[in-house]
Amino acid sequence: RAGAVTITLPSALVVAGRRYIVKDESGAAATNNITVDTEGAELIDGLATDTINTNYGSMGYYSNGTNWYKV
């Protein structure tokens, strides 16, 4: 996909223990960042969003039932 992208993780409250991996398969994240967001006021490692900005980069996320954490 061309251009910057935002991925919204589902609510951590309803997916406790769930894991997701977000991957830049286009190889363009350094130019077109991938922003990972959450529903509502949930956080990712204490922050409102996370950014993948490395070509072919990836990040894993897991829910503890309250917030999201990077792995």
mmCIF file of the N, C-alpha and C atoms, coordinates in Angstrom:
data_MODEL
# 
_entry.id   MODEL 
# 
loop_
_atom_site.group_PDB 
_atom_site.id 
_atom_site.type_symbol 
_atom_site.label_atom_id 
_atom_site.label_alt_id 
_atom_site.label_comp_id 
_atom_site.label_asym_id 
_atom_site.label_entity_id 
_atom_site.label_seq_id 
_atom_site.pdbx_PDB_ins_code 
_atom_site.Cartn_x 
_atom_site.Cartn_y 
_atom_site.Cartn_z 
_atom_site.occupancy 
_atom_site.B_iso_or_equiv 
_atom_site.pdbx_formal_charge 
_atom_site.auth_seq_id 
_atom_site.auth_comp_id 
_atom_site.auth_asym_id 
_atom_site.auth_atom_id 
_atom_site.pdbx_PDB_model_num 
ATOM 1   N N  . ARG A 1 1  ? 0.836   -1.166  0.000  1.00 0.00 ? 1  ARG A N  1 
ATOM 2   C CA . ARG A 1 1  ? 0.000   0.000   0.000  1.00 0.00 ? 1  ARG A CA 1 
ATOM 3   C C  . ARG A 1 1  ? 0.889   1.240   0.000  1.00 0.00 ? 1  ARG A C  1 
ATOM 4   N N  . ALA A 1 2  ? 0.543   2.227   -0.783 1.00 0.00 ? 2  ALA A N  1 
ATOM 5   C CA . ALA A 1 2  ? 1.325   3.461   -0.864 1.00 0.00 ? 2  ALA A CA 1 
ATOM 6   C C  . ALA A 1 2  ? 0.900   4.423   0.237  1.00 0.00 ? 2  ALA A C  1 
ATOM 7   N N  . GLY A 1 3  ? 1.872   5.149   0.796  1.00 0.00 ? 3  GLY A N  1 
ATOM 8   C CA . GLY A 1 3  ? 1.576   6.148   1.814  1.00 0.00 ? 3  GLY A CA 1 
ATOM 9   C C  . GLY A 1 3  ? 1.642   5.591   3.214  1.00 0.00 ? 3  GLY A C  1 
ATOM 10  N N  . ALA A 1 4  ? 1.603   6.512   4.171  1.00 0.00 ? 4  ALA A N  1 
ATOM 11  C CA . ALA A 1 4  ? 1.627   6.131   5.590  1.00 0.00 ? 4  ALA A CA 1 
ATOM 12  C C  . ALA A 1 4  ? 0.358   5.361   5.940  1.00 0.00 ? 4  ALA A C  1 
ATOM 13  N N  . VAL A 1 5  ? 0.470   4.469   6.916  1.00 0.00 ? 5  VAL A N  1 
ATOM 14  C CA . VAL A 1 5  ? -0.636  3.605   7.309  1.00 0.00 ? 5  VAL A CA 1 
ATOM 15  C C  . VAL A 1 5  ? -0.797  3.648   8.818  1.00 0.00 ? 5  VAL A C  1 
ATOM 16  N N  . THR A 1 6  ? -2.040  3.584   9.285  1.00 0.00 ? 6  THR A N  1 
ATOM 17  C CA . THR A 1 6  ? -2.317  3.425   10.713 1.00 0.00 ? 6  THR A CA 1 
ATOM 18  C C  . THR A 1 6  ? -3.039  2.108   10.922 1.00 0.00 ? 6  THR A C  1 
ATOM 19  N N  . ILE A 1 7  ? -2.514  1.301   11.837 1.00 0.00 ? 7  ILE A N  1 
ATOM 20  C CA . ILE A 1 7  ? -3.122  0.037   12.232 1.00 0.00 ? 7  ILE A CA 1 
ATOM 21  C C  . ILE A 1 7  ? -3.698  0.242   13.628 1.00 0.00 ? 7  ILE A C  1 
ATOM 22  N N  . THR A 1 8  ? -4.968  -0.102  13.836 1.00 0.00 ? 8  THR A N  1 
ATOM 23  C CA . THR A 1 8  ? -5.587  0.041   15.154 1.00 0.00 ? 8  THR A CA 1 
ATOM 24  C C  . THR A 1 8  ? -5.780  -1.337  15.766 1.00 0.00 ? 8  THR A C  1 
ATOM 25  N N  . LEU A 1 9  ? -5.129  -1.552  16.906 1.00 0.00 ? 9  LEU A N  1 
ATOM 26  C CA . LEU A 1 9  ? -5.295  -2.814  17.624 1.00 0.00 ? 9  LEU A CA 1 
ATOM 27  C C  . LEU A 1 9  ? -6.679  -2.845  18.262 1.00 0.00 ? 9  LEU A C  1 
ATOM 28  N N  . PRO A 1 10 ? -7.293  -4.024  18.372 1.00 0.00 ? 10 PRO A N  1 
ATOM 29  C CA . PRO A 1 10 ? -8.598  -4.105  19.034 1.00 0.00 ? 10 PRO A CA 1 
ATOM 30  C C  . PRO A 1 10 ? -8.467  -3.804  20.524 1.00 0.00 ? 10 PRO A C  1 
ATOM 31  N N  . SER A 1 11 ? -9.577  -3.613  21.173 1.00 0.00 ? 11 SER A N  1 
ATOM 32  C CA . SER A 1 11 ? -9.569  -3.290  22.602 1.00 0.00 ? 11 SER A CA 1 
ATOM 33  C C  . SER A 1 11 ? -8.863  -4.374  23.407 1.00 0.00 ? 11 SER A C  1 
ATOM 34  N N  . ALA A 1 12 ? -7.887  -3.963  24.199 1.00 0.00 ? 12 ALA A N  1 
ATOM 35  C CA . ALA A 1 12 ? -7.146  -4.899  25.053 1.00 0.00 ? 12 ALA A CA 1 
ATOM 36  C C  . ALA A 1 12 ? -8.072  -5.565  26.063 1.00 0.00 ? 12 ALA A C  1 
ATOM 37  N N  . LEU A 1 13 ? -9.162  -4.896  26.396 1.00 0.00 ? 13 LEU A N  1 
ATOM 38  C CA . LEU A 1 13 ? -10.093 -5.408  27.408 1.00 0.00 ? 13 LEU A CA 1 
ATOM 39  C C  . LEU A 1 13 ? -10.763 -6.704  26.972 1.00 0.00 ? 13 LEU A C  1 
ATOM 40  N N  . VAL A 1 14 ? -10.969 -6.871  25.674 1.00 0.00 ? 14 VAL A N  1 
ATOM 41  C CA . VAL A 1 14 ? -11.691 -8.054  25.204 1.00 0.00 ? 14 VAL A CA 1 
ATOM 42  C C  . VAL A 1 14 ? -10.784 -9.108  24.580 1.00 0.00 ? 14 VAL A C  1 
ATOM 43  N N  . VAL A 1 15 ? -9.492  -8.832  24.521 1.00 0.00 ? 15 VAL A N  1 
ATOM 44  C CA . VAL A 1 15 ? -8.571  -9.802  23.913 1.00 0.00 ? 15 VAL A CA 1 
ATOM 45  C C  . VAL A 1 15 ? -7.371  -10.094 24.817 1.00 0.00 ? 15 VAL A C  1 
ATOM 46  N N  . ALA A 1 16 ? -7.600  -10.231 26.098 1.00 0.00 ? 16 ALA A N  1 
ATOM 47  C CA . ALA A 1 16 ? -6.501  -10.512 27.034 1.00 0.00 ? 16 ALA A CA 1 
ATOM 48  C C  . ALA A 1 16 ? -5.713  -11.732 26.572 1.00 0.00 ? 16 ALA A C  1 
ATOM 49  N N  . GLY A 1 17 ? -4.388  -11.596 26.547 1.00 0.00 ? 17 GLY A N  1 
ATOM 50  C CA . GLY A 1 17 ? -3.519  -12.691 26.136 1.00 0.00 ? 17 GLY A CA 1 
ATOM 51  C C  . GLY A 1 17 ? -3.298  -12.781 24.636 1.00 0.00 ? 17 GLY A C  1 
ATOM 52  N N  . ARG A 1 18 ? -4.021  -12.015 23.870 1.00 0.00 ? 18 ARG A N  1 
ATOM 53  C CA . ARG A 1 18 ? -3.882  -12.061 22.410 1.00 0.00 ? 18 ARG A CA 1 
ATOM 54  C C  . ARG A 1 18 ? -2.596  -11.384 21.980 1.00 0.00 ? 18 ARG A C  1 
ATOM 55  N N  . ARG A 1 19 ? -1.999  -11.881 20.889 1.00 0.00 ? 19 ARG A N  1 
ATOM 56  C CA . ARG A 1 19 ? -0.778  -11.309 20.328 1.00 0.00 ? 19 ARG A CA 1 
ATOM 57  C C  . ARG A 1 19 ? -1.008  -10.974 18.861 1.00 0.00 ? 19 ARG A C  1 
ATOM 58  N N  . TYR A 1 20 ? -0.402  -9.880  18.448 1.00 0.00 ? 20 TYR A N  1 
ATOM 59  C CA . TYR A 1 20 ? -0.444  -9.464  17.047 1.00 0.00 ? 20 TYR A CA 1 
ATOM 60  C C  . TYR A 1 20 ? 0.964   -9.093  16.619 1.00 0.00 ? 20 TYR A C  1 
ATOM 61  N N  . ILE A 1 21 ? 1.254   -9.333  15.350 1.00 0.00 ? 21 ILE A N  1 
ATOM 62  C CA . ILE A 1 21 ? 2.514   -8.892  14.759 1.00 0.00 ? 21 ILE A CA 1 
ATOM 63  C C  . ILE A 1 21 ? 2.171   -7.974  13.598 1.00 0.00 ? 21 ILE A C  1 
ATOM 64  N N  . VAL A 1 22 ? 2.812   -6.809  13.578 1.00 0.00 ? 22 VAL A N  1 
ATOM 65  C CA . VAL A 1 22 ? 2.647   -5.858  12.476 1.00 0.00 ? 22 VAL A CA 1 
ATOM 66  C C  . VAL A 1 22 ? 3.978   -5.815  11.738 1.00 0.00 ? 22 VAL A C  1 
ATOM 67  N N  . LYS A 1 23 ? 3.929   -6.015  10.419 1.00 0.00 ? 23 LYS A N  1 
ATOM 68  C CA . LYS A 1 23 ? 5.132   -6.135  9.592  1.00 0.00 ? 23 LYS A CA 1 
ATOM 69  C C  . LYS A 1 23 ? 5.030   -5.222  8.377  1.00 0.00 ? 23 LYS A C  1 
ATOM 70  N N  . ASP A 1 24 ? 6.131   -4.530  8.066  1.00 0.00 ? 24 ASP A N  1 
ATOM 71  C CA . ASP A 1 24 ? 6.217   -3.731  6.847  1.00 0.00 ? 24 ASP A CA 1 
ATOM 72  C C  . ASP A 1 24 ? 6.629   -4.647  5.709  1.00 0.00 ? 24 ASP A C  1 
ATOM 73  N N  . GLU A 1 25 ? 5.675   -5.205  5.002  1.00 0.00 ? 25 GLU A N  1 
ATOM 74  C CA . GLU A 1 25 ? 6.011   -6.115  3.914  1.00 0.00 ? 25 GLU A CA 1 
ATOM 75  C C  . GLU A 1 25 ? 6.315   -5.377  2.611  1.00 0.00 ? 25 GLU A C  1 
ATOM 76  N N  . SER A 1 26 ? 6.018   -4.078  2.548  1.00 0.00 ? 26 SER A N  1 
ATOM 77  C CA . SER A 1 26 ? 6.304   -3.315  1.330  1.00 0.00 ? 26 SER A CA 1 
ATOM 78  C C  . SER A 1 26 ? 7.747   -2.809  1.292  1.00 0.00 ? 26 SER A C  1 
ATOM 79  N N  . GLY A 1 27 ? 8.408   -2.737  2.459  1.00 0.00 ? 27 GLY A N  1 
ATOM 80  C CA . GLY A 1 27 ? 9.772   -2.246  2.524  1.00 0.00 ? 27 GLY A CA 1 
ATOM 81  C C  . GLY A 1 27 ? 9.875   -0.741  2.422  1.00 0.00 ? 27 GLY A C  1 
ATOM 82  N N  . ALA A 1 28 ? 8.818   -0.030  2.794  1.00 0.00 ? 28 ALA A N  1 
ATOM 83  C CA . ALA A 1 28 ? 8.811   1.423   2.653  1.00 0.00 ? 28 ALA A CA 1 
ATOM 84  C C  . ALA A 1 28 ? 8.522   2.163   3.950  1.00 0.00 ? 28 ALA A C  1 
ATOM 85  N N  . ALA A 1 29 ? 8.623   1.507   5.089  1.00 0.00 ? 29 ALA A N  1 
ATOM 86  C CA . ALA A 1 29 ? 8.249   2.131   6.365  1.00 0.00 ? 29 ALA A CA 1 
ATOM 87  C C  . ALA A 1 29 ? 9.143   3.301   6.753  1.00 0.00 ? 29 ALA A C  1 
ATOM 88  N N  . ALA A 1 30 ? 10.370  3.347   6.256  1.00 0.00 ? 30 ALA A N  1 
ATOM 89  C CA . ALA A 1 30 ? 11.247  4.474   6.570  1.00 0.00 ? 30 ALA A CA 1 
ATOM 90  C C  . ALA A 1 30 ? 10.699  5.766   5.971  1.00 0.00 ? 30 ALA A C  1 
ATOM 91  N N  . THR A 1 31 ? 10.048  5.653   4.825  1.00 0.00 ? 31 THR A N  1 
ATOM 92  C CA . THR A 1 31 ? 9.439   6.808   4.161  1.00 0.00 ? 31 THR A CA 1 
ATOM 93  C C  . THR A 1 31 ? 7.977   6.954   4.541  1.00 0.00 ? 31 THR A C  1 
ATOM 94  N N  . ASN A 1 32 ? 7.252   5.847   4.550  1.00 0.00 ? 32 ASN A N  1 
ATOM 95  C CA . ASN A 1 32 ? 5.820   5.823   4.862  1.00 0.00 ? 32 ASN A CA 1 
ATOM 96  C C  . ASN A 1 32 ? 5.621   5.046   6.161  1.00 0.00 ? 32 ASN A C  1 
ATOM 97  N N  . ASN A 1 33 ? 5.757   5.751   7.278  1.00 0.00 ? 33 ASN A N  1 
ATOM 98  C CA . ASN A 1 33 ? 5.694   5.114   8.592  1.00 0.00 ? 33 ASN A CA 1 
ATOM 99  C C  . ASN A 1 33 ? 4.389   4.361   8.812  1.00 0.00 ? 33 ASN A C  1 
ATOM 100 N N  . ILE A 1 34 ? 4.484   3.307   9.624  1.00 0.00 ? 34 ILE A N  1 
ATOM 101 C CA . ILE A 1 34 ? 3.310   2.570   10.074 1.00 0.00 ? 34 ILE A CA 1 
ATOM 102 C C  . ILE A 1 34 ? 3.060   2.975   11.517 1.00 0.00 ? 34 ILE A C  1 
ATOM 103 N N  . THR A 1 35 ? 1.921   3.577   11.776 1.00 0.00 ? 35 THR A N  1 
ATOM 104 C CA . THR A 1 35 ? 1.543   3.965   13.130 1.00 0.00 ? 35 THR A CA 1 
ATOM 105 C C  . THR A 1 35 ? 0.627   2.891   13.684 1.00 0.00 ? 35 THR A C  1 
ATOM 106 N N  . VAL A 1 36 ? 0.953   2.376   14.864 1.00 0.00 ? 36 VAL A N  1 
ATOM 107 C CA . VAL A 1 36 ? 0.113   1.388   15.533 1.00 0.00 ? 36 VAL A CA 1 
ATOM 108 C C  . VAL A 1 36 ? -0.604  2.121   16.660 1.00 0.00 ? 36 VAL A C  1 
ATOM 109 N N  . ASP A 1 37 ? -1.925  2.073   16.621 1.00 0.00 ? 37 ASP A N  1 
ATOM 110 C CA . ASP A 1 37 ? -2.775  2.807   17.565 1.00 0.00 ? 37 ASP A CA 1 
ATOM 111 C C  . ASP A 1 37 ? -3.622  1.806   18.339 1.00 0.00 ? 37 ASP A C  1 
ATOM 112 N N  . THR A 1 38 ? -4.283  2.298   19.373 1.00 0.00 ? 38 THR A N  1 
ATOM 113 C CA . THR A 1 38 ? -5.188  1.467   20.166 1.00 0.00 ? 38 THR A CA 1 
ATOM 114 C C  . THR A 1 38 ? -6.582  2.070   20.138 1.00 0.00 ? 38 THR A C  1 
ATOM 115 N N  . GLU A 1 39 ? -7.540  1.265   20.535 1.00 0.00 ? 39 GLU A N  1 
ATOM 116 C CA . GLU A 1 39 ? -8.898  1.784   20.685 1.00 0.00 ? 39 GLU A CA 1 
ATOM 117 C C  . GLU A 1 39 ? -8.985  2.520   22.015 1.00 0.00 ? 39 GLU A C  1 
ATOM 118 N N  . GLY A 1 40 ? -9.596  3.664   22.024 1.00 0.00 ? 40 GLY A N  1 
ATOM 119 C CA . GLY A 1 40 ? -9.809  4.399   23.268 1.00 0.00 ? 40 GLY A CA 1 
ATOM 120 C C  . GLY A 1 40 ? -8.518  4.873   23.906 1.00 0.00 ? 40 GLY A C  1 
ATOM 121 N N  . ALA A 1 41 ? -8.469  4.804   25.246 1.00 0.00 ? 41 ALA A N  1 
ATOM 122 C CA . ALA A 1 41 ? -7.347  5.358   26.018 1.00 0.00 ? 41 ALA A CA 1 
ATOM 123 C C  . ALA A 1 41 ? -6.284  4.311   26.360 1.00 0.00 ? 41 ALA A C  1 
ATOM 124 N N  . GLU A 1 42 ? -6.352  3.140   25.757 1.00 0.00 ? 42 GLU A N  1 
ATOM 125 C CA . GLU A 1 42 ? -5.359  2.104   26.035 1.00 0.00 ? 42 GLU A CA 1 
ATOM 126 C C  . GLU A 1 42 ? -3.983  2.557   25.560 1.00 0.00 ? 42 GLU A C  1 
ATOM 127 N N  . LEU A 1 43 ? -2.949  2.017   26.166 1.00 0.00 ? 43 LEU A N  1 
ATOM 128 C CA . LEU A 1 43 ? -1.579  2.424   25.856 1.00 0.00 ? 43 LEU A CA 1 
ATOM 129 C C  . LEU A 1 43 ? -0.757  1.254   25.328 1.00 0.00 ? 43 LEU A C  1 
ATOM 130 N N  . ILE A 1 44 ? 0.324   1.591   24.638 1.00 0.00 ? 44 ILE A N  1 
ATOM 131 C CA . ILE A 1 44 ? 1.312   0.614   24.175 1.00 0.00 ? 44 ILE A CA 1 
ATOM 132 C C  . ILE A 1 44 ? 2.612   0.948   24.892 1.00 0.00 ? 44 ILE A C  1 
ATOM 133 N N  . ASP A 1 45 ? 3.005   0.122   25.832 1.00 0.00 ? 45 ASP A N  1 
ATOM 134 C CA . ASP A 1 45 ? 4.197   0.408   26.653 1.00 0.00 ? 45 ASP A CA 1 
ATOM 135 C C  . ASP A 1 45 ? 4.162   1.823   27.225 1.00 0.00 ? 45 ASP A C  1 
ATOM 136 N N  . GLY A 1 46 ? 2.996   2.262   27.664 1.00 0.00 ? 46 GLY A N  1 
ATOM 137 C CA . GLY A 1 46 ? 2.845   3.564   28.299 1.00 0.00 ? 46 GLY A CA 1 
ATOM 138 C C  . GLY A 1 46 ? 2.650   4.731   27.352 1.00 0.00 ? 46 GLY A C  1 
ATOM 139 N N  . LEU A 1 47 ? 2.646   4.483   26.047 1.00 0.00 ? 47 LEU A N  1 
ATOM 140 C CA . LEU A 1 47 ? 2.479   5.547   25.064 1.00 0.00 ? 47 LEU A CA 1 
ATOM 141 C C  . LEU A 1 47 ? 1.170   5.374   24.292 1.00 0.00 ? 47 LEU A C  1 
ATOM 142 N N  . ALA A 1 48 ? 0.663   6.462   23.736 1.00 0.00 ? 48 ALA A N  1 
ATOM 143 C CA . ALA A 1 48 ? -0.598  6.411   22.998 1.00 0.00 ? 48 ALA A CA 1 
ATOM 144 C C  . ALA A 1 48 ? -0.479  5.629   21.688 1.00 0.00 ? 48 ALA A C  1 
ATOM 145 N N  . THR A 1 49 ? 0.682   5.701   21.024 1.00 0.00 ? 49 THR A N  1 
ATOM 146 C CA . THR A 1 49 ? 0.891   4.994   19.760 1.00 0.00 ? 49 THR A CA 1 
ATOM 147 C C  . THR A 1 49 ? 2.316   4.452   19.695 1.00 0.00 ? 49 THR A C  1 
ATOM 148 N N  . ASP A 1 50 ? 2.538   3.599   18.707 1.00 0.00 ? 50 ASP A N  1 
ATOM 149 C CA . ASP A 1 50 ? 3.877   3.107   18.409 1.00 0.00 ? 50 ASP A CA 1 
ATOM 150 C C  . ASP A 1 50 ? 4.104   3.316   16.916 1.00 0.00 ? 50 ASP A C  1 
ATOM 151 N N  . THR A 1 51 ? 5.348   3.465   16.508 1.00 0.00 ? 51 THR A N  1 
ATOM 152 C CA . THR A 1 51 ? 5.649   3.697   15.100 1.00 0.00 ? 51 THR A CA 1 
ATOM 153 C C  . THR A 1 51 ? 6.697   2.710   14.613 1.00 0.00 ? 51 THR A C  1 
ATOM 154 N N  . ILE A 1 52 ? 6.417   2.105   13.481 1.00 0.00 ? 52 ILE A N  1 
ATOM 155 C CA . ILE A 1 52 ? 7.395   1.270   12.792 1.00 0.00 ? 52 ILE A CA 1 
ATOM 156 C C  . ILE A 1 52 ? 7.923   2.126   11.647 1.00 0.00 ? 52 ILE A C  1 
ATOM 157 N N  . ASN A 1 53 ? 9.221   2.448   11.694 1.00 0.00 ? 53 ASN A N  1 
ATOM 158 C CA . ASN A 1 53 ? 9.798   3.341   10.689 1.00 0.00 ? 53 ASN A CA 1 
ATOM 159 C C  . ASN A 1 53 ? 11.090  2.795   10.094 1.00 0.00 ? 53 ASN A C  1 
ATOM 160 N N  . THR A 1 54 ? 11.229  1.486   10.108 1.00 0.00 ? 54 THR A N  1 
ATOM 161 C CA . THR A 1 54 ? 12.374  0.806   9.517  1.00 0.00 ? 54 THR A CA 1 
ATOM 162 C C  . THR A 1 54 ? 11.871  -0.064  8.368  1.00 0.00 ? 54 THR A C  1 
ATOM 163 N N  . ASN A 1 55 ? 12.493  0.057   7.210  1.00 0.00 ? 55 ASN A N  1 
ATOM 164 C CA . ASN A 1 55 ? 12.079  -0.768  6.078  1.00 0.00 ? 55 ASN A CA 1 
ATOM 165 C C  . ASN A 1 55 ? 12.092  -2.247  6.455  1.00 0.00 ? 55 ASN A C  1 
ATOM 166 N N  . TYR A 1 56 ? 11.014  -2.919  6.154  1.00 0.00 ? 56 TYR A N  1 
ATOM 167 C CA . TYR A 1 56 ? 10.780  -4.330  6.469  1.00 0.00 ? 56 TYR A CA 1 
ATOM 168 C C  . TYR A 1 56 ? 10.764  -4.595  7.974  1.00 0.00 ? 56 TYR A C  1 
ATOM 169 N N  . GLY A 1 57 ? 10.613  -3.553  8.767  1.00 0.00 ? 57 GLY A N  1 
ATOM 170 C CA . GLY A 1 57 ? 10.556  -3.712  10.221 1.00 0.00 ? 57 GLY A CA 1 
ATOM 171 C C  . GLY A 1 57 ? 9.267   -4.379  10.665 1.00 0.00 ? 57 GLY A C  1 
ATOM 172 N N  . SER A 1 58 ? 9.287   -4.891  11.883 1.00 0.00 ? 58 SER A N  1 
ATOM 173 C CA . SER A 1 58 ? 8.092   -5.505  12.452 1.00 0.00 ? 58 SER A CA 1 
ATOM 174 C C  . SER A 1 58 ? 8.123   -5.345  13.967 1.00 0.00 ? 58 SER A C  1 
ATOM 175 N N  . MET A 1 59 ? 6.960   -5.503  14.576 1.00 0.00 ? 59 MET A N  1 
ATOM 176 C CA . MET A 1 59 ? 6.861   -5.439  16.029 1.00 0.00 ? 59 MET A CA 1 
ATOM 177 C C  . MET A 1 59 ? 5.703   -6.330  16.453 1.00 0.00 ? 59 MET A C  1 
ATOM 178 N N  . GLY A 1 60 ? 5.912   -7.017  17.572 1.00 0.00 ? 60 GLY A N  1 
ATOM 179 C CA . GLY A 1 60 ? 4.857   -7.822  18.155 1.00 0.00 ? 60 GLY A CA 1 
ATOM 180 C C  . GLY A 1 60 ? 4.221   -7.078  19.315 1.00 0.00 ? 60 GLY A C  1 
ATOM 181 N N  . TYR A 1 61 ? 2.932   -7.318  19.536 1.00 0.00 ? 61 TYR A N  1 
ATOM 182 C CA . TYR A 1 61 ? 2.178   -6.672  20.607 1.00 0.00 ? 61 TYR A CA 1 
ATOM 183 C C  . TYR A 1 61 ? 1.337   -7.724  21.316 1.00 0.00 ? 61 TYR A C  1 
ATOM 184 N N  . TYR A 1 62 ? 1.239   -7.604  22.652 1.00 0.00 ? 62 TYR A N  1 
ATOM 185 C CA . TYR A 1 62 ? 0.345   -8.496  23.376 1.00 0.00 ? 62 TYR A CA 1 
ATOM 186 C C  . TYR A 1 62 ? -0.470  -7.699  24.376 1.00 0.00 ? 62 TYR A C  1 
ATOM 187 N N  . SER A 1 63 ? -1.646  -8.226  24.669 1.00 0.00 ? 63 SER A N  1 
ATOM 188 C CA . SER A 1 63 ? -2.573  -7.577  25.589 1.00 0.00 ? 63 SER A CA 1 
ATOM 189 C C  . SER A 1 63 ? -2.569  -8.287  26.927 1.00 0.00 ? 63 SER A C  1 
ATOM 190 N N  . ASN A 1 64 ? -2.569  -7.492  28.008 1.00 0.00 ? 64 ASN A N  1 
ATOM 191 C CA . ASN A 1 64 ? -2.706  -8.080  29.345 1.00 0.00 ? 64 ASN A CA 1 
ATOM 192 C C  . ASN A 1 64 ? -4.134  -7.910  29.855 1.00 0.00 ? 64 ASN A C  1 
ATOM 193 N N  . GLY A 1 65 ? -5.035  -7.476  28.993 1.00 0.00 ? 65 GLY A N  1 
ATOM 194 C CA . GLY A 1 65 ? -6.430  -7.273  29.369 1.00 0.00 ? 65 GLY A CA 1 
ATOM 195 C C  . GLY A 1 65 ? -6.721  -5.831  29.757 1.00 0.00 ? 65 GLY A C  1 
ATOM 196 N N  . THR A 1 66 ? -5.679  -5.008  29.860 1.00 0.00 ? 66 THR A N  1 
ATOM 197 C CA . THR A 1 66 ? -5.847  -3.589  30.186 1.00 0.00 ? 66 THR A CA 1 
ATOM 198 C C  . THR A 1 66 ? -5.168  -2.707  29.157 1.00 0.00 ? 66 THR A C  1 
ATOM 199 N N  . ASN A 1 67 ? -3.930  -3.042  28.789 1.00 0.00 ? 67 ASN A N  1 
ATOM 200 C CA . ASN A 1 67 ? -3.142  -2.275  27.839 1.00 0.00 ? 67 ASN A CA 1 
ATOM 201 C C  . ASN A 1 67 ? -2.385  -3.230  26.920 1.00 0.00 ? 67 ASN A C  1 
ATOM 202 N N  . TRP A 1 68 ? -1.644  -2.636  25.981 1.00 0.00 ? 68 TRP A N  1 
ATOM 203 C CA . TRP A 1 68 ? -0.829  -3.393  25.035 1.00 0.00 ? 68 TRP A CA 1 
ATOM 204 C C  . TRP A 1 68 ? 0.648   -3.206  25.362 1.00 0.00 ? 68 TRP A C  1 
ATOM 205 N N  . TYR A 1 69 ? 1.448   -4.237  25.074 1.00 0.00 ? 69 TYR A N  1 
ATOM 206 C CA . TYR A 1 69 ? 2.886   -4.206  25.335 1.00 0.00 ? 69 TYR A CA 1 
ATOM 207 C C  . TYR A 1 69 ? 3.626   -4.745  24.122 1.00 0.00 ? 69 TYR A C  1 
ATOM 208 N N  . LYS A 1 70 ? 4.810   -4.178  23.854 1.00 0.00 ? 70 LYS A N  1 
ATOM 209 C CA . LYS A 1 70 ? 5.634   -4.633  22.734 1.00 0.00 ? 70 LYS A CA 1 
ATOM 210 C C  . LYS A 1 70 ? 6.477   -5.833  23.167 1.00 0.00 ? 70 LYS A C  1 
ATOM 211 N N  . VAL A 1 71 ? 6.674   -6.745  22.227 1.00 0.00 ? 71 VAL A N  1 
ATOM 212 C CA . VAL A 1 71 ? 7.544   -7.893  22.457 1.00 0.00 ? 71 VAL A CA 1 
ATOM 213 C C  . VAL A 1 71 ? 8.542   -8.018  21.326 1.00 0.00 ? 71 VAL A C  1 
# 
